[in-house]
């Protein structure tokens, strides 16, 4: 099983400075595998990020056997959820995760 984590881009190092309001809707999405996986058997997954029905981050392949956590967005290019929501008051964030075939 997996856990979906939404993180606001921190505006400083103090408590309360990592909120979506302070970050103006910018942040990161992380996907964490909750299972213990053997290192010798790859678990490759193709992960895409959507806000509403629009794909806002291109698909990337990650091997969860090597690292149980995968992030979309980085300190240099966080995901802009406000822009992706296109002025909607509420929106949904979803990930499409599907197995990647090893050749």
C-alpha positions, 0 to 999 in steps of 0.5 A: 500500500501507498501513502499520498503526502502533500507538502507546502513549500517552506518560506522559512525555517521556523514553525508555521512557515510551511503552509500552502497559504504562505507558499501561495499554493506551491508545494510538493507531492510525495508517494511513500510505499508502506511495504517492506520490499526486498532490494533484489526485486525491483518495483517500478511504478509509472507515476503521473500527477493530476489536478482535476482532470489535467495532468500537471506533471509528466509521468516519471518511473520510480523504483520503490525497492531502492527508495520507499519515497518518491517526490514530484516537484522539487525545491527549484520547481515546486508544483503550483496547485493554485495555477493548476486549479485555474481559479477553482475554489476547491480541486482534487489532486490525484496520482496515476500509479501503474506498474512499469514492465521490466525488459 
